[in-house]
Amino acid sequence: MHARSPIADPFALMMDPECVVRAMQCSDRLARLQRRVCRPLDKPLLASRASDVDEYDRAIDAQADAEDI
């Protein structure tokens, strides 16, 4: 039976987190990845939607008030 290196065996990596960190630091494939930071929650769109809903509610209320008169 062949002994596998801990880097090649994903189950052995799960049992030794320090080995995972070492494997990540030595990985050429990870070093070649292009890195960018994506922050999709920096500009929440919910605030603009809430104001649209508020405006719609006010228009409906105004229309209902006009019909009551």
PEDAUR-V538315 format. One record per residue. N is the residue number from 0. RES is the residue in one small letter. PSI is psi in whole degrees, 0 to 359 (none if undefined). BURIAL is I if it has 9 or more other C-alpha atoms within 8 Angstrom, else O. Layout:
BEGIN
n->[N N]
res->[RES RES]
psi->[PSI PSI]
burial->[BURIAL BURIAL]
END
This chain:
BEGIN
n->[0 1 2 3 4 5 6 7 8 9 10 11 12 13 14 15 16 17 18 19 20 21 22 23 24 25 26 27 28 29 30 31 32 33 34 35 36 37 38 39 40 41 42 43 44 45 46 47 48 49 50 51 52 53 54 55 56 57 58 59 60 61 62 63 64 65 66 67 68]
res->[m h a r s p i a d p f a l m m d p e c v v r a m q c s d r l a r l q r r v c r p l d k p l l a s r a s d v d e y d r a i d a q a d a e d i]
psi->[137 137 126 146 150 334 325 343 105 331 325 325 324 332 343 91 329 325 325 315 316 319 322 321 330 358 120 325 319 324 331 352 142 134 138 153 123 126 81 344 6 324 88 137 354 328 318 325 321 320 324 319 318 317 319 316 317 320 318 316 319 321 319 321 323 325 331 336 none]
burial->[O O O O O I I O I O O I I O O O O O I I O O I O O O O O O O O O O O O O O O O O O O O O O O O O O O O O O O O O O O O O O O O O O O O O O]
END
